[in-house]
Amino acid sequence: MRRPDGMKIPRGTVASPGATGSQLSVLECHPHPRILVVDDDPQIRGVLLRLLSRFKGSVVQAASAEEALAALRETPPDLVLLDIGLPGRNGHVVLGEIRASADLRLVPVVILSAAGSRDDKLRALRGGATDFLAKPFDAEELTTRLQSLLQLKAFTDTLEEAEKVIVALARTIDARDPYTALGRQIGMPEAELTALRQGCLFHDLGKIAIRDEVLLKPGPLTPEEYEEMKRHTVLGRDLLQPMKTLARALPVVYHHHERFDGSGYPEGLSGETIPRIARAAAIADAFDGMTSDRPYRDGLFGREALDALENETRAGLWDQALVEEFRGVME
């Protein structure tokens, strides 16, 4: 059976009672997942309600962009089914609002549209849509895709919760830690400070893949061992790259062993071609290393470490302006 507009209605599905009209309604099942259906056609919303009931969650309906945005502000959904051809402000507006929101930017958005041209798909996907299905859609294909997206969203939520715990622990560290202190001194905005803090937490993560006999060796490394150790920056970046919430911290993880004179690794960048956040992290990391005890030496006192940093700066290793700022906050 098909609607006059070509929408395929699976046999045996009917619009849910109360699904018509412009009022938002909620089909309560289980509290998770929460799915937002945005379509101005009440019969299509009813069909989708029937299909979505198998997910044992709650389905919120909206018939316009205004209703959709109100629902999004009230409670972030786990998935959005969005018709582009809404009256007034169309679905592209809703999609743009979702992707501009820090709370919603990771929510999967599936576009359902009677306009299924290549240009329509590209516009939606470039605007941040996760998937695109042309009407009439196949019910089994739709539910299969949604199942995959909901599983991915659940995994993403788990990663975000883990990251929140880590960041909360980081925030308990006194603001005088060398990384945060330097970032604040040079006027980093809060978002960049957060990225610096995250990057410094994870900057040596790649060392979990380095052999213990290399990682824990008390004496100097051989050239071959040093080459293996240098891989930790690339390995750390690759481990964290799938986590979108840590994207801004990746330059710290990847570039914190670059040196101002180009003698560092992994890319041998020099001067201001090294991202500022990585230059700052490298200085603070060097200071932290100098003041920490090692199996083969005692750590330096703070002033001794600052003097050592200045000597290394004169030798070309560090950004002189950042080292001067760092000394100002650490003395």
FITOR-904464 format. One record per residue (C-alpha): residue number from 1; residue in three letters; x, y, z. Coordinates in Angstrom, 3 decimals. Example, Ala and Ser with C-alpha at 12.3 -4.5 7.8 and 13.67 -1.06 7.14 Angstrom:
! residues 2
{1, "ala", {12.300, -4.500, 7.800}}
{2, "ser", {13.670, -1.060, 7.140}}
//
This chain:
! residues 331
{1, "met", {0.000, 0.000, 0.000}}
{2, "arg", {1.278, 3.505, -0.871}}
{3, "arg", {0.332, 7.008, 0.035}}
{4, "pro", {-0.411, 9.387, -2.860}}
{5, "asp", {3.038, 10.961, -2.286}}
{6, "gly", {4.717, 7.608, -2.892}}
{7, "met", {5.366, 6.698, 0.746}}
{8, "lys", {5.374, 2.904, 1.109}}
{9, "ile", {3.230, 1.825, 4.084}}
{10, "pro", {4.097, -1.675, 5.342}}
{11, "arg", {1.118, -4.022, 5.427}}
{12, "gly", {-0.616, -4.123, 8.769}}
{13, "thr", {0.794, -0.852, 10.122}}
{14, "val", {-1.546, 1.920, 11.120}}
{15, "ala", {-1.106, 5.403, 12.483}}
{16, "ser", {-0.951, 5.470, 16.254}}
{17, "pro", {-4.032, 6.927, 17.995}}
{18, "gly", {-3.343, 10.518, 18.913}}
{19, "ala", {-0.503, 10.805, 16.405}}
{20, "thr", {-2.304, 13.417, 14.325}}
{21, "gly", {-2.267, 17.155, 14.912}}
{22, "ser", {0.571, 19.447, 15.832}}
{23, "gln", {0.928, 18.503, 19.504}}
{24, "leu", {4.063, 16.626, 20.587}}
{25, "ser", {3.278, 13.160, 21.895}}
{26, "val", {5.364, 10.435, 23.509}}
{27, "leu", {4.960, 6.693, 23.171}}
{28, "glu", {6.382, 5.419, 26.419}}
{29, "cys", {8.018, 2.018, 26.407}}
{30, "his", {11.381, 1.815, 28.132}}
{31, "pro", {13.470, 4.866, 28.968}}
{32, "his", {16.160, 3.938, 26.450}}
{33, "pro", {16.512, 4.625, 23.589}}
{34, "arg", {14.742, 7.931, 22.998}}
{35, "ile", {13.948, 8.586, 19.317}}
{36, "leu", {12.690, 11.840, 17.815}}
{37, "val", {10.532, 11.535, 14.670}}
{38, "val", {10.129, 14.781, 12.717}}
{39, "asp", {7.630, 14.703, 9.826}}
{40, "asp", {4.656, 16.896, 8.977}}
{41, "asp", {2.602, 13.912, 7.691}}
{42, "pro", {0.730, 12.275, 10.613}}
{43, "gln", {0.284, 9.005, 8.713}}
{44, "ile", {4.012, 8.675, 8.103}}
{45, "arg", {4.657, 9.412, 11.775}}
{46, "gly", {2.193, 6.664, 12.647}}
{47, "val", {3.971, 4.179, 10.397}}
{48, "leu", {7.296, 5.074, 11.975}}
{49, "leu", {5.836, 4.706, 15.462}}
{50, "arg", {4.818, 1.159, 14.605}}
{51, "leu", {8.232, 0.298, 13.210}}
{52, "leu", {10.079, 1.872, 16.119}}
{53, "ser", {8.072, 0.060, 18.787}}
{54, "arg", {10.434, -2.909, 18.452}}
{55, "phe", {13.240, -0.835, 19.958}}
{56, "lys", {11.464, -0.740, 23.335}}
{57, "gly", {12.146, 2.896, 23.959}}
{58, "ser", {10.243, 6.161, 23.786}}
{59, "val", {9.319, 7.949, 20.573}}
{60, "val", {8.754, 11.692, 20.487}}
{61, "gln", {6.866, 13.134, 17.513}}
{62, "ala", {7.194, 16.580, 15.979}}
{63, "ala", {5.320, 17.963, 12.962}}
{64, "ser", {7.436, 21.072, 12.372}}
{65, "ala", {10.898, 22.503, 12.868}}
{66, "glu", {9.666, 24.516, 15.851}}
{67, "glu", {8.286, 21.412, 17.585}}
{68, "ala", {11.448, 19.481, 16.798}}
{69, "leu", {13.702, 22.165, 18.261}}
{70, "ala", {11.525, 22.358, 21.379}}
{71, "ala", {11.786, 18.586, 21.840}}
{72, "leu", {15.551, 18.675, 21.318}}
{73, "arg", {15.941, 21.363, 23.983}}
{74, "glu", {13.801, 19.441, 26.455}}
{75, "thr", {15.669, 16.113, 26.353}}
{76, "pro", {18.451, 15.118, 23.953}}
{77, "pro", {17.384, 12.051, 21.941}}
{78, "asp", {19.512, 9.048, 21.060}}
{79, "leu", {18.496, 9.195, 17.399}}
{80, "val", {16.577, 11.542, 15.095}}
{81, "leu", {14.489, 10.641, 12.036}}
{82, "leu", {14.115, 13.884, 10.115}}
{83, "asp", {12.037, 14.794, 7.068}}
{84, "ile", {13.716, 17.555, 5.067}}
{85, "gly", {10.510, 18.834, 3.454}}
{86, "leu", {8.938, 20.421, 6.525}}
{87, "pro", {6.671, 23.451, 6.122}}
{88, "gly", {8.252, 26.796, 6.987}}
{89, "arg", {11.721, 26.196, 8.385}}
{90, "asn", {12.806, 22.981, 6.714}}
{91, "gly", {14.730, 19.997, 8.010}}
{92, "his", {18.095, 21.474, 7.043}}
{93, "val", {17.496, 24.123, 9.716}}
{94, "val", {16.869, 21.438, 12.334}}
{95, "leu", {19.940, 19.501, 11.203}}
{96, "gly", {22.068, 22.637, 11.476}}
{97, "glu", {20.831, 23.313, 15.023}}
{98, "ile", {21.639, 19.738, 16.040}}
{99, "arg", {25.170, 19.831, 14.701}}
{100, "ala", {25.816, 23.266, 16.230}}
{101, "ser", {24.893, 22.055, 19.725}}
{102, "ala", {27.602, 20.626, 21.969}}
{103, "asp", {25.001, 18.391, 23.621}}
{104, "leu", {23.571, 17.052, 20.352}}
{105, "arg", {26.426, 16.967, 17.860}}
{106, "leu", {27.021, 13.213, 18.296}}
{107, "val", {23.339, 12.241, 17.966}}
{108, "pro", {22.761, 10.185, 14.776}}
{109, "val", {20.389, 11.925, 12.334}}
{110, "val", {18.738, 9.912, 9.551}}
{111, "ile", {17.183, 11.981, 6.777}}
{112, "leu", {13.929, 10.701, 5.259}}
{113, "ser", {13.020, 12.591, 2.113}}
{114, "ala", {10.787, 12.213, -0.929}}
{115, "ala", {13.479, 14.156, -2.797}}
{116, "gly", {16.169, 11.545, -3.289}}
{117, "ser", {18.450, 13.161, -5.863}}
{118, "arg", {22.228, 13.060, -5.565}}
{119, "asp", {22.321, 16.783, -4.735}}
{120, "asp", {19.739, 16.317, -1.966}}
{121, "lys", {21.781, 13.522, -0.417}}
{122, "leu", {25.037, 15.443, -0.653}}
{123, "arg", {23.536, 18.549, 0.916}}
{124, "ala", {22.177, 16.537, 3.832}}
{125, "leu", {25.369, 14.554, 4.374}}
{126, "arg", {27.546, 17.649, 4.144}}
{127, "gly", {25.250, 19.284, 6.669}}
{128, "gly", {25.999, 16.523, 9.166}}
{129, "ala", {23.378, 13.841, 8.460}}
{130, "thr", {24.448, 10.359, 9.507}}
{131, "asp", {22.371, 8.576, 6.863}}
{132, "phe", {19.869, 9.335, 4.099}}
{133, "leu", {16.873, 7.256, 3.027}}
{134, "ala", {14.592, 8.251, 0.171}}
{135, "lys", {10.843, 7.801, 0.458}}
{136, "pro", {9.322, 5.335, -0.112}}
{137, "phe", {11.673, 3.486, 2.224}}
{138, "asp", {11.872, -0.219, 2.925}}
{139, "ala", {10.786, -0.992, 6.476}}
{140, "glu", {13.356, -3.728, 7.054}}
{141, "glu", {16.200, -1.625, 5.665}}
{142, "leu", {15.199, 1.289, 7.880}}
{143, "thr", {15.025, -0.736, 11.090}}
{144, "thr", {18.309, -2.510, 10.324}}
{145, "arg", {20.098, 0.801, 9.813}}
{146, "leu", {18.564, 2.266, 12.944}}
{147, "gln", {19.631, -0.743, 14.995}}
{148, "ser", {23.243, -0.224, 13.896}}
{149, "leu", {23.102, 3.506, 14.636}}
{150, "leu", {21.611, 2.959, 18.090}}
{151, "gln", {24.331, 0.451, 18.930}}
{152, "leu", {26.949, 2.956, 17.776}}
{153, "lys", {25.307, 5.705, 19.857}}
{154, "ala", {25.336, 3.459, 22.939}}
{155, "phe", {29.049, 2.827, 22.423}}
{156, "thr", {29.696, 6.552, 21.945}}
{157, "asp", {27.785, 7.328, 25.148}}
{158, "thr", {29.930, 4.823, 27.037}}
{159, "leu", {33.103, 6.481, 25.755}}
{160, "glu", {31.771, 9.926, 26.667}}
{161, "glu", {30.938, 8.817, 30.201}}
{162, "ala", {34.417, 7.358, 30.598}}
{163, "glu", {35.931, 10.596, 29.333}}
{164, "lys", {33.818, 12.643, 31.763}}
{165, "val", {35.193, 10.608, 34.659}}
{166, "ile", {38.758, 11.155, 33.462}}
{167, "val", {38.234, 14.876, 32.933}}
{168, "ala", {36.595, 15.196, 36.357}}
{169, "leu", {39.646, 13.577, 37.912}}
{170, "ala", {41.887, 15.949, 35.990}}
{171, "arg", {39.970, 18.947, 37.305}}
{172, "thr", {40.696, 17.907, 40.866}}
{173, "ile", {44.382, 18.520, 40.229}}
{174, "asp", {45.517, 21.867, 41.571}}
{175, "ala", {45.470, 24.635, 38.976}}
{176, "arg", {49.182, 25.150, 39.594}}
{177, "asp", {50.080, 22.012, 37.616}}
{178, "pro", {52.562, 23.054, 34.908}}
{179, "tyr", {50.283, 22.311, 31.966}}
{180, "thr", {47.234, 24.254, 33.103}}
{181, "ala", {49.339, 27.049, 34.571}}
{182, "leu", {51.095, 27.743, 31.274}}
{183, "gly", {47.867, 27.495, 29.282}}
{184, "arg", {46.168, 30.062, 31.480}}
{185, "gln", {49.201, 32.349, 31.457}}
{186, "ile", {49.248, 32.582, 27.656}}
{187, "gly", {45.506, 33.219, 27.487}}
{188, "met", {44.199, 29.940, 26.141}}
{189, "pro", {40.386, 29.930, 25.954}}
{190, "glu", {38.600, 27.387, 28.126}}
{191, "ala", {38.032, 24.937, 25.263}}
{192, "glu", {41.750, 24.926, 24.434}}
{193, "leu", {42.638, 24.546, 28.119}}
{194, "thr", {40.387, 21.502, 28.258}}
{195, "ala", {42.110, 20.074, 25.181}}
{196, "leu", {45.525, 20.769, 26.753}}
{197, "arg", {44.479, 19.060, 29.973}}
{198, "gln", {43.109, 16.043, 28.087}}
{199, "gly", {46.168, 15.843, 25.879}}
{200, "cys", {48.498, 15.884, 28.856}}
{201, "leu", {46.515, 13.093, 30.496}}
{202, "phe", {46.868, 10.916, 27.417}}
{203, "his", {50.125, 12.148, 25.869}}
{204, "asp", {52.040, 8.956, 26.659}}
{205, "leu", {49.161, 6.530, 26.061}}
{206, "gly", {50.984, 5.012, 23.088}}
{207, "lys", {53.656, 3.664, 25.433}}
{208, "ile", {51.316, 0.792, 26.329}}
{209, "ala", {52.381, -0.735, 23.003}}
{210, "ile", {56.119, -0.328, 23.674}}
{211, "arg", {58.005, -3.377, 24.960}}
{212, "asp", {58.750, -3.318, 28.692}}
{213, "glu", {62.445, -3.932, 28.115}}
{214, "val", {62.540, -0.687, 26.141}}
{215, "leu", {60.066, 1.318, 28.208}}
{216, "leu", {61.598, 0.411, 31.569}}
{217, "lys", {65.252, 0.293, 30.563}}
{218, "pro", {67.253, 2.183, 33.227}}
{219, "gly", {70.121, 3.162, 30.942}}
{220, "pro", {70.422, 4.837, 27.538}}
{221, "leu", {68.466, 3.345, 24.644}}
{222, "thr", {70.166, 1.897, 21.592}}
{223, "pro", {69.339, 3.568, 18.247}}
{224, "glu", {66.916, 0.728, 17.457}}
{225, "glu", {65.234, 1.028, 20.863}}
{226, "tyr", {64.955, 4.789, 20.465}}
{227, "glu", {63.204, 4.338, 17.113}}
{228, "glu", {60.722, 2.004, 18.805}}
{229, "met", {60.142, 4.477, 21.639}}
{230, "lys", {59.477, 7.275, 19.143}}
{231, "arg", {56.498, 5.313, 17.813}}
{232, "his", {54.466, 6.050, 20.961}}
{233, "thr", {53.306, 9.431, 19.642}}
{234, "val", {51.815, 7.871, 16.503}}
{235, "leu", {50.352, 4.939, 18.431}}
{236, "gly", {48.767, 7.261, 20.988}}
{237, "arg", {47.177, 9.397, 18.293}}
{238, "asp", {45.820, 6.318, 16.507}}
{239, "leu", {44.351, 4.914, 19.730}}
{240, "leu", {42.512, 8.156, 20.532}}
{241, "gln", {41.481, 9.180, 17.012}}
{242, "pro", {38.110, 7.315, 17.081}}
{243, "met", {37.055, 9.349, 20.146}}
{244, "lys", {35.556, 12.519, 18.708}}
{245, "thr", {35.408, 14.159, 22.098}}
{246, "leu", {39.214, 14.081, 22.272}}
{247, "ala", {39.813, 15.409, 18.748}}
{248, "arg", {41.215, 18.743, 19.939}}
{249, "ala", {43.688, 16.974, 22.230}}
{250, "leu", {45.289, 14.929, 19.437}}
{251, "pro", {47.947, 17.566, 18.543}}
{252, "val", {49.318, 17.274, 22.088}}
{253, "val", {49.486, 13.485, 21.937}}
{254, "tyr", {51.033, 13.461, 18.464}}
{255, "his", {53.381, 16.478, 18.572}}
{256, "his", {54.589, 16.778, 22.178}}
{257, "his", {58.066, 15.527, 21.204}}
{258, "glu", {58.566, 18.060, 18.406}}
{259, "arg", {61.351, 20.550, 19.097}}
{260, "phe", {61.489, 24.222, 18.153}}
{261, "asp", {64.652, 23.709, 16.070}}
{262, "gly", {63.108, 20.824, 14.105}}
{263, "ser", {65.118, 18.096, 15.838}}
{264, "gly", {62.103, 16.355, 17.373}}
{265, "tyr", {59.634, 13.729, 16.193}}
{266, "pro", {57.397, 12.347, 14.701}}
{267, "glu", {57.409, 14.886, 11.829}}
{268, "gly", {60.419, 17.061, 12.615}}
{269, "leu", {58.306, 20.231, 12.658}}
{270, "ser", {59.993, 23.465, 13.681}}
{271, "gly", {59.064, 26.893, 15.039}}
{272, "glu", {55.451, 27.925, 14.806}}
{273, "thr", {54.588, 25.069, 12.449}}
{274, "ile", {54.313, 23.085, 15.682}}
{275, "pro", {50.788, 23.687, 17.061}}
{276, "arg", {50.920, 26.126, 19.975}}
{277, "ile", {49.084, 23.705, 22.242}}
{278, "ala", {51.771, 21.079, 21.560}}
{279, "arg", {54.620, 23.569, 22.121}}
{280, "ala", {53.135, 24.483, 25.496}}
{281, "ala", {52.586, 20.846, 26.449}}
{282, "ala", {56.151, 19.931, 25.474}}
{283, "ile", {57.637, 22.604, 27.761}}
{284, "ala", {55.475, 21.598, 30.713}}
{285, "asp", {56.189, 17.911, 30.051}}
{286, "ala", {59.939, 18.575, 29.983}}
{287, "phe", {59.714, 20.454, 33.301}}
{288, "asp", {57.654, 17.634, 34.803}}
{289, "gly", {60.242, 15.116, 33.650}}
{290, "met", {63.131, 17.145, 35.065}}
{291, "thr", {61.516, 17.465, 38.500}}
{292, "ser", {60.440, 13.803, 38.740}}
{293, "asp", {62.623, 11.112, 40.271}}
{294, "arg", {63.851, 8.424, 37.879}}
{295, "pro", {65.451, 5.025, 38.647}}
{296, "tyr", {68.772, 6.426, 37.414}}
{297, "arg", {68.616, 9.979, 38.896}}
{298, "asp", {66.890, 12.227, 41.398}}
{299, "gly", {64.554, 14.945, 40.180}}
{300, "leu", {65.713, 18.561, 40.060}}
{301, "phe", {64.292, 21.268, 42.289}}
{302, "gly", {61.942, 23.706, 40.559}}
{303, "arg", {64.421, 26.567, 40.052}}
{304, "glu", {67.095, 24.137, 38.815}}
{305, "ala", {64.647, 22.700, 36.300}}
{306, "leu", {63.676, 26.181, 35.088}}
{307, "asp", {67.351, 27.029, 34.597}}
{308, "ala", {67.815, 23.788, 32.669}}
{309, "leu", {64.828, 24.673, 30.480}}
{310, "glu", {66.361, 28.057, 29.694}}
{311, "asn", {69.664, 26.410, 28.753}}
{312, "glu", {67.817, 24.057, 26.415}}
{313, "thr", {65.909, 27.005, 24.965}}
{314, "arg", {69.185, 28.733, 24.106}}
{315, "ala", {70.188, 25.480, 22.413}}
{316, "gly", {67.055, 25.731, 20.256}}
{317, "leu", {64.756, 23.119, 21.781}}
{318, "trp", {61.902, 25.265, 23.094}}
{319, "asp", {59.819, 28.303, 22.174}}
{320, "gln", {61.588, 31.123, 24.061}}
{321, "ala", {58.449, 33.247, 24.521}}
{322, "leu", {56.548, 30.318, 26.043}}
{323, "val", {59.461, 29.391, 28.316}}
{324, "glu", {59.562, 32.961, 29.652}}
{325, "glu", {55.811, 32.813, 30.338}}
{326, "phe", {56.255, 29.430, 31.998}}
{327, "arg", {58.998, 30.704, 34.283}}
{328, "gly", {56.768, 33.594, 35.279}}
{329, "val", {54.005, 31.333, 36.571}}
{330, "met", {56.216, 28.655, 38.146}}
{331, "glu", {58.487, 30.898, 40.228}}
//
